[in-house]
Each structure stands twice: as C-alpha cells, then as structure tokens.
Amino acid sequence: MVHSRFPAQPPDPTPASLDGESPLRAPTPVSAPTSRAVSRGSIGEAEALALAQAGDHHAFAQLYSLHKRRIYSLCLRMVGNMAEAEDLTQEAFLQLHRKIATFRGDSAFSTWLHRLAINVVLMHLRKKGLSLISLDEAVDPAHEGGPGRGFGRPDLTLSGSIDRLALERAVANLPAGYRLIFVLHDIEGYEHNEIASMLECSIGNSKSQLHKARLKLRDALRTFPRQEARR
C-alpha cells in the first residue's frame, strides 16, 4: 500500500466549546467531498485530484489505486524486470506526491502522470549507464530482410491478432535499447523527434532501433509456436 510511504494526515483541529456542551464545528459545504467520502472511493478522479493537491492523503491514495496498475505495466515494459518495475512504480508515485501541486491541467492527468513515470524510468536507466546502441541510418536490406529506408512505418507483420503472452515475452526479451524505443514509439505513441529528445539521441538512431526491434520481434513471434510445441 502506498499509504505507508507517506506521512499520515493529521486530524482536523476542532474548536473547544465555551459552555461545556458539544464542540463547535463549521458546517461542511454540500459540494465539497470529505476525507471519509474519499476513503470510501465515492468521488471521481477530478475531485480526488483537487483534494490531493490540497494535501489530502486519502485522495492521493485513491489516485494511486486508480493508476498504479497502468504505471507498473509501463515500468515493466520499459525495464523488463518485475522487481525494478515495482521500485520504479513506487518512485513514480513518490515523485507525484512531491509534484502534484504543479499539475495545471494543460493535459489529461493520466497523460501528465505517464510522462512523469517515463522520466523516472529514463533517469533510472541513465544512472545504470544504459547506452543506446549506435546504428547507421542505412541498414543493409539484404542482411536484415527489408528496405532500410522503411524506418518508422507500420509493421504489418506485427499487426492483427497476436497472442498477448507471446508478444509480451518477445518485448521483454528485446535488448534494452530496442525495447525502450519500441515501447515509447509503438506502445506509448511518442514520435521519433520526441524520443530523440528524451533519450538524447538522433532521430535516425531512434528510427533505426525501432526497425531493428520490429525485426527481432517478428523473428521471436515466428518461433514462439515452435517453442510452445516442444514443451
């Protein structure tokens, strides 16, 4: 649970009664959701976001519950390791806890959180010393089985109905640099110029590695049925 990673919310101070009777309480506006309502999950994301930005930890916990699976899946695809993905998911939400007040609504909250998580993963990979494999922009078509100038185009071989388990396994087995660019481009939908900026590489490098990643995935998906048949 994420609650344990953050300080507990202090109770609201209640003014003491002057005559010994029940303590005075300011009336709660009907339109304002309370922490108890948040703890029951009875408000939407927008209300939970507003409360979390104001420091409500129950609301932050609700945002965590709403988004933790998708952020974990993103981290797992990018690093290919479950333990690392769990740590990075926690780090992403710790960063969210620190920066949530800076969200201004210029994009959807889920998009903003997604970009925050990607930045957390990229910082982690840089600290590990991940070096993107340098590839020439022109790939030998005879050796690789396709025109080198087709970088970035949809790969029809990977389209259609593909066993999800086989695809996830093939993506996880890609070399780190290939996997990262494949996830960012083909799964997360970033353009090559955006990826080049995030990874501090050339656009040609991004296109080249995506092309290589797709070729490796194509080969892995072709051999997957034969591997399963031998089990």
Buried (B, 14 or more C-beta within 10 A) or exposed (E): EBEEEBEEBEEEEEEEEEEEEEEEEEEEEEEEBBBEBBEEEEBEBEBBBBBBBEEBBBBBBBBBEBBBEBBBBBBBBBBBEEEBBEBBBBBBBBBBBEEBEEBEEEEEBEEBBBBBBBEBBBEBBEEEEBEBEEBEBEBEEEEEEBEBEBBBEEBEBBEEEBEEEBBEBBBBEBBBBBBBBBBBBBEBEBEBEBBBEBBEBBBBBBBBBBBBBBBBBBEBBEEBEEEEEEE
